[in-house]
């Protein structure tokens, strides 16, 4: 009987242009993706139609009717927030390249096998939710270009194409690098130049009030990919390829995306609903926008694929092709059935969960364990690591609980109980990450030191 990933580390093999993701986690992992492949993947993931419209949460971080940030403040929040969030994504990706394990399987060495099912469940929920978001976004944008076609048709078409892409994921990634990425970069550059032809307000008009909330939104958009990163970087040819492909690719295009949305808002658009129309109004705008809509399929592809790979943490021998087809069908059905319009609240809550978890993961993997992880079933349960994760989550909520009324009221009550009122200069993302990371190091370092001394003493007796 063959050993499975539940009883031995992953087998990493060299890959080529014909290599594909194995059907189960009981097969060798081909590392076939070069630097340009990783750059193409992450560069495309950094471009999102939601990013264009999400620029309003940077420009007016405290909500409609509140003072706007100055362009200098908004641009700073975009650049700093993107780089900080993407650093966590790139670092998480290194672990995938080093071990050959997908993202949720890596958490077995952090929490233990059974305890890793909790973050796995949360990741399945968030990936499926993002998949539904993307199908709705694609359909809405496509309907803007060709309004005579029913919106439901676009949802079904996008769902079918998403399912097909997930059947050969490495092939899809290589296609993104060869075809989509160059075209997308040209279109983004063209739109940016065209929009800058309109007069822009002075860079210093506005305020810095709400700067940290604006940056938190951008960090959350980037770091939402951290629980997915290793699903793709496990196929990178080297750790360096995985790190720089993710960092440079994603940062470059997310910054461009937010900046274009921001420029559109301060020049020709009055609100996010007008942004798509502004794109269509430029020369060749319809063609450019249609390409961006079609390219958005990489977002739904990544979320559906990672949903399936996350489920394989619990069921390593289930066929990922069957799983991806099931989840693409579920996402399509949900996109047809429900109405999603609470984008910002979902994003903030998502960030508050995964930002501190990423900190715990990075602190343990790179500092305490020094990258020597064996993500198998034998990973012992470590309940105590839920403490720094929870601490980071609480810190985030105390500083930035979002905008859901009952949730905000709950955390205002908690803040009053502990006599904590966050000063305006505190960032929820940075504070949450630092708190969770330092708590992990403080709590685990003495335990690791005692274990090393015990092992050394046992070795001396032999």
N, C-alpha and C positions, 0 to 999 in steps of 0.2 A: 504493500500500500504506500503510495507516494506521500511524502511529507507536504504539508500545506503551510501557508504563511502563518497559521496559528501555532506552528511548532518550530519554525526556523525563519531566519531573516530572508528578505527578498533576494532573489538571484538577479543580478544586474548583468546585462549583456550589451555588446555594441549593436547599434542599429544602423540602418541605411534608409534610403528614400522609399523603400517598399515596406518598411516596418510599420506595424500597427499595434495599437493598444491590445493587450491580451484580453480574452473574454472574462477571465476570472482572476482572482489574486493568487491562484495556485500555479501561475506560469511566469517564466522569466520576463523581466522588465527591459524592453529595448530602449536604450538611451540614444535616440536618433535625431533629436532636435538641436541644431546649431544656434549660434548667437543670433543670426538673422531670423531664424524661425521663432525664437523666443521674443525677439524684438517685435516681429510682426504680430504675434499673438497678443502680447501685452499692450502694444501700441494700439491695436484695434479695440481691445477691451477698455482702454482709456478714453475712447471716443464714445459718447452716448448722447442720444437725443435728450435724455433726462438731464444730462450735464448742461446742455444749452439752457433749458428752462430752469434748472436748479440754480442758475446764477442769481436769481432773484433772492434766494436765501442768503447769499453773500452780500448783495447790495443792500437788502433790508433784513438783517438778521433777527430783528425783534418783531417782525410781522408787518402786514399792510398798514400804511398810515403812519409808521414810525420814521424817524430820520434815516436818511440813507448814508452809507459810508462814503467817504471820499474815494475817488478812483485809486489813489495811492494805497489807502487802507485795504480796499477790496482786492487789489492786485497782490498786495503783500500776503493777505490771508490765503489767496488761491495758491500762490507759489509755495509758501511755507507749509500750509496744510497738506498740499499734495505730496511734497517731498517727505514729510514726516509719516504720513499714512503709507506711502509706497515703500519706505524703508522697512516697515514691518512686514509688508507683503514680500519683498525681496529676501529678507532674512528667513521668513517661513519657507520660501522656495528653496533655499539652500539645503534645508533639512530633507526635502523631498529628493533632491539630486544626490545627496550623500547616502541616504538609506534605500532609495527606490520605493519607499512607501507613500501611498496617497495621504492626503492631509488628515483625515479623521483617524486613519490607522495609526498615524504617528502619536496620537493622543493616548494610545494604550500605554506608552512609556511614561506619560505624564500622570495620568490618573489611574491606570490599570485598565484591563480589558472591559469589564462590566461598567465601571464608572465612566469610561469614554463614551458610552452610549448616550449620556445626557447631552454633552456638546454636539454629538453626532445628530441627535434629534433636532436640536436647535438649528444646526446647519442645514438639515434637510428642509426645515420649515422656511428658513431664510432663502435658501437657493430656489425652492419651489415658488416662494413669494416673488422673488426677483424675476423668475421665469415668466410668471403671470404678468408682472409689471411690464416686462419687455414686449410681450405679445400685444398687450393693450397699447403700448406706446407705438409700436410698429404700425398697428392698424390705424391708430389716430393720425399718425403722420402720413401714411399712404392715402388715407381718406382725404387729407388736405390736398394732396397732389391730384388725385382722381376721385372727386366726390360722388360721381355717379355710381361707382361700385359700392355695394353695401359693406359697412364696416365689418360685419361678421365674416364676410368672405375673406377679408385680409387676415383676420385672426386665424381662421382655419388654414389658409395658405401658409402663413408664417409658422404655425404649429407643425404642419407637415414637413416643411423645409428644415425646421429645427430638428425634428426626429431623424431625418435623413442625414444631416450633418453629424449627429452623434454616433452614427453607425461606424464611421471611419474618422475618428477625432484627429489622429495625427495627419491624415490626408487633408482634413479641413484646415488645420493649422498651417501646413505647408502652402496651401492655396492662399490663405490670408497673407502670408509673407510675399508670395510671388505676385499676386494680383491686387488684393484689396488695399494693403498698406500703402503702396506708392500712390494709388489713385486717391485714397483718403487724404493723404498729406497734401497733395496738390489742391484738392477741393477746399480743405481747411485754410490753406494759405490764400487761395483765391477769395473765399468769403471774407476773410480777415481784411484783406486789402480793399475789397469793395465797400465793406462797412465803414472802414476808416475814412472813406471819401466824404462821409457826412461829418459835420462839425461836432466835436466832442467837448463836453464841459471841461473847465479847468481841472487839472488833476487833484488840486487840493480842496475843491468845493465839497462840502459835506463834513462828516465827523468820523471819529474813531470809536464812537459809542457802539458797543455790540461787536467789536472786532473779534473777540475770542469766540463768541457764539458763531460768527461767520466762519472762522477757521475750523471750528469743531465740525461744522457741516461738511467741509471739504475733506477733512481727515477721515470722517466716517465714510464718505463716498469711496475713498481709496482703500481704507483698511477693511472694508467689507469683502475684499478679495483675499485677505490673509487666510481665512479658513478654507480657501479653494486652491491656494497657490501650488502646494505640493502635488496636487492632482495632475498638473501639467509639467512642472519642473522636474518631476521624477523621471521624465523622458529627456531631460537636457543632457548634453554630452559632458558637461562639467559643472561643478558648483559655481565657478566664475561666470559661466554662460548663463546659468539660472539667475544669479544675482543681478548682473548688469542688464540682461535682457529685460527683466521685470522692472528694475528701477528706472532705467533710461526710457524704455518703451512706454510704460504706463505714465510716468511723470510728464513726459513731453506732450502727449496727446491730451491728457486730462487738463493740463494747464491751458493748452490751446482751446479746448472745448469750453471751459469756463470763461476764458477771456473773450472769446467770440460772443458767447451769450451775454456777458457783461457789456461789451461794446454795443451790442444790438439794443440792450435795454436803455442805455443812456443816449442813444442816437435816434433810432427810428421806431422802436417798440415802446408801448406804454405799459405793458404787462407781459407775463410769460406767454399768454395765449396768442400774442401778436408776433412772437419770435419766428415761428414757422412761416408766417406770411411775409415777414421781412426777408427771409432767405429766398422765398419764391420771387420776390420783387426785383432782385438783382438780375443782370443779364445772365442767361443760362442757369438761373436759379432753380428752375424746376428740375432740370437734368441733375444738377449737383445735389439737390435735396433728395431726389429719387435714389441716387447712389448711396447717400447716407442712410436712408431708410432701409435699403437692401442690406447694407453693411451691419445694421443693428442686429441682424440674425446671429452674429457671433456672440452677442450678449445672452440671448435666449439659449443658444447652443451651450455656452459655458455653464450656465446655471442648471440646465437640465442634466448635462453630463455629470456635473459635480454632485447633483442630487443622487444619481445612480451610484457613483463611486463612493459616496458617503454611506449609502445603505450597505455596500459591500464590507464595511467595517464590521457589521453584525453578521452578514452572510457572505463570506469571502468567495464561496463557490457558485454564487448566483451569476448568471450570464449578464454582463453589463449592457449588452445590446437589447435584451428583453426589457431590462430595467429602464433604459433610456426611452424606449418606445412607449412604455407604460406612463412614465412621468411626462413625456411630451404631450401625450393624450390628455392626462389630468390637467396640465397647465393650460392647454387649449380650452378644455371644458370650463375651467374656472374663469378664464379670460372672457368667455362668452356669457358667463352667468353673473359674475359679480362686477361691481363698479368700484374701481380703485382711484381714490383721489386724495389720500392722506399721505402723500409722498414724504414730506419733511418729517412728520412724526415717526413714520416707519424707519426712516434713515437714522434719526437721532437715537431711537430705541435700539436699533441694530448695532450702532456704534458703541453704545454703552455696555452691550453684552460682550462683543468680540474684541474691543480694545484692551480691556484688562486681561482677557484670556490669552491674547497674543503676547502680552507682557510676561505672563507666567510661563508660557511656552518658550519664549526667547531667552528669558533668564535661566530657566532650567537647562535647556538644550545647549546653549552656547557658553554659559558661565559655570554652572554647577556640574553638568555632565560632560562638558567640553565636546559635545557632538557625538559622544559614544553611546548611542541609543540602539536598543534591540527591540523594536515594536512588535513583540509577539504576545501570545496569550498569557505568557508567564509574567508579564508586567504586574507587579503587586499593586493592590489598591492603595491609593494615597489620598484618603479623605482630606487630609490637612491642606492639600493644595487648593481645595475649594475655598479656603479662608482668604488667601490673597486675591483670588478671582472675585469673590463676593465683596471684599473690601474695595477693590477697584470699581466695581459696579456701583456700590453705595456712594463712593466719592464722586463719580460721574453724575449721579442723580441729584446729589446735594448741590452741585454747581449748575447743572443744566438738565432739569427734568423734562424738558420738551414743552409741548403745547396741549397735550390731552388733559382736559380740565381736571378730571378726578385724579389722574396720576400726579399732576402738578400739586394739587391740594394735599395729597398724601405726603409728598416729599417736603412741602413747605411745613407741614405739621412735624415731620421728623426733624427738620432743620431747627425748628423752634425748640423741640425737646432737648436737642443736644447743644443749643445755643450757638449754632453755626450759621453765619451769613456770608456767603462767598463774596469777596471783593471783586470789583469789575475786571481786574487784571488776571484773574485765574482762568485758565483754560480747562474745561472738563476733560478733554482728550488727553492732554499732557499730564494733568494731575492724576487722572485715573491710571494711565500707563505707568507713571513713575511709582505711584502708591502700590500697585499690584506687583511690579517688578522688584521693588525694594523689600516688600513683605515676603516675597518668594525667597529672595536671597537670605534675608534675616532668619526666616523660619527653617530653611533647608540646609544652610551651610553648616551649622553645628552638627546636625544629624549625619551629613555626609562625612564630616571630619571624624566623628566617632566611629562610623562604619569603616573608614580607611584605617584608623588605628587598630580596630579589632581584627581586620583582615591581615594587617601587618604583623600583629601579635600571633595570630594563628599560623602564619607562614613561618615565623621565627621558631615556633615550637616544633614544626616539622623538620 
